[in-house]
Amino acid sequence: MSAPAPTRLGESLKGFVESGLGTVQTRLELFAVELKEEKLRAGSFLFDTVLAALFVGFGIVFLMAFLTVLFWDSHRLLALGMATTGLFLAGIWAATRAAARLRAGSRLFAASLAEIAQDREALRRKE
């Protein structure tokens, strides 16, 4: 005796499940790639930011020392006061920029979410 032939419904269901699993696998791979990209971007951004802050900080300290020594005999208090005010203003400016970036949020998984939305829309059109 031979094995019973598979039914059309069974083949159709198997194809549907395989297609669905393939789509899920592709979306998960896209999530993983986007997560790696975001990690690299964040690490690079952090490194560049710390390096820039270090160099700018040293530059500001040396500039303040230079101006204080330059005006030591005539206007040392004015030079120190202006340097202090300038540093406070720069700190406030940097804090407002950081707050704006924090409010803007991240685009993490934006491409994956867009692909999933397209998949859902395509499935709705087929119904």
C-alpha positions as CSV (number, residue, x, y, z in Angstrom):
1,M,0.0,0.0,0.0
2,S,1.2,3.5,-0.7
3,A,1.0,6.5,1.6
4,P,-2.0,8.7,1.2
5,A,-1.5,11.7,-1.0
6,P,-1.3,15.0,0.9
7,T,-4.4,17.2,0.6
8,R,-4.4,20.6,-1.0
9,L,-5.4,22.1,2.3
10,G,-2.4,20.6,4.1
11,E,0.0,21.8,1.4
12,S,-1.5,25.2,1.5
13,L,-1.3,25.4,5.2
14,K,2.3,24.2,5.2
15,G,3.2,26.8,2.7
16,F,1.4,29.5,4.7
17,V,3.3,28.5,7.9
18,E,6.6,28.4,6.1
19,S,6.0,31.8,4.6
20,G,5.1,33.3,7.9
21,L,8.1,31.8,9.6
22,G,10.3,33.1,6.9
23,T,8.9,36.6,7.3
24,V,9.3,36.5,11.1
25,Q,12.9,35.3,10.7
26,T,13.7,38.1,8.3
27,R,12.2,40.7,10.6
28,L,14.1,39.3,13.6
29,E,17.4,39.5,11.6
30,L,16.6,43.1,10.7
31,F,16.0,43.9,14.4
32,A,19.4,42.4,15.2
33,V,21.2,44.3,12.5
34,E,19.5,47.6,13.6
35,L,20.4,46.9,17.3
36,K,24.1,46.4,16.3
37,E,24.1,49.6,14.2
38,E,22.6,51.5,17.1
39,K,25.2,50.2,19.5
40,L,28.0,51.1,17.2
41,R,26.5,54.6,16.6
42,A,26.0,55.2,20.3
43,G,29.6,54.0,21.2
44,S,31.1,56.2,18.5
45,F,29.0,59.2,19.6
46,L,30.0,58.7,23.2
47,F,33.7,58.4,22.4
48,D,33.7,61.5,20.2
49,T,31.8,63.5,22.7
50,V,34.1,62.6,25.6
51,L,37.2,63.4,23.5
52,A,35.8,66.7,22.3
53,A,34.8,67.7,25.8
54,L,38.3,66.8,27.1
55,F,40.0,68.9,24.5
56,V,37.6,71.8,24.8
57,G,37.9,71.7,28.6
58,F,41.7,71.9,28.5
59,G,41.5,74.7,26.0
60,I,39.1,76.7,28.1
61,V,41.2,76.3,31.2
62,F,44.4,77.4,29.4
63,L,42.5,80.3,27.8
64,M,41.2,81.4,31.3
65,A,44.7,81.2,32.7
66,F,46.2,83.1,29.8
67,L,43.6,85.9,30.1
68,T,43.9,86.1,33.9
69,V,47.7,86.5,33.6
70,L,47.3,89.0,30.7
71,F,45.0,91.2,32.8
72,W,46.6,90.5,36.2
73,D,47.9,94.1,36.7
74,S,44.9,96.0,35.4
75,H,41.6,94.0,35.4
76,R,42.1,90.6,37.0
77,L,38.7,90.5,38.7
78,L,37.0,91.5,35.4
79,A,38.8,88.8,33.5
80,L,37.9,86.1,36.1
81,G,34.3,87.3,36.2
82,M,33.9,87.2,32.5
83,A,35.5,83.8,32.2
84,T,33.2,82.4,34.9
85,T,30.1,83.9,33.2
86,G,31.2,82.5,29.9
87,L,31.6,79.1,31.4
88,F,28.2,79.2,33.1
89,L,26.5,80.3,29.8
90,A,28.3,77.5,27.9
91,G,27.2,75.0,30.5
92,I,23.6,76.1,30.2
93,W,23.7,76.0,26.4
94,A,25.1,72.4,26.5
95,A,22.5,71.3,29.0
96,T,19.6,72.7,26.9
97,R,21.1,70.9,23.8
98,A,21.3,67.6,25.7
99,A,17.7,68.0,26.9
100,A,16.5,68.7,23.4
101,R,18.3,65.5,22.1
102,L,16.8,63.5,24.9
103,R,13.3,64.8,24.1
104,A,13.8,64.0,20.4
105,G,14.2,60.3,21.2
106,S,15.9,57.6,19.2
107,R,15.1,56.1,15.8
108,L,15.9,52.6,17.1
109,F,14.1,49.9,15.1
110,A,12.4,52.4,12.8
111,A,13.1,50.4,9.7
112,S,11.9,47.2,11.3
113,L,8.7,48.8,12.6
114,A,8.1,50.2,9.1
115,E,8.5,46.8,7.5
116,I,6.2,45.2,10.0
117,A,3.6,47.9,9.3
118,Q,3.9,47.2,5.5
119,D,3.5,43.5,6.2
120,R,0.3,44.1,8.2
121,E,-1.0,46.4,5.5
122,A,-0.3,43.8,2.8
123,L,-2.1,41.1,4.8
124,R,-5.1,43.4,5.3
125,R,-5.3,44.0,1.5
126,K,-5.4,40.2,0.9
127,E,-8.4,39.6,3.1
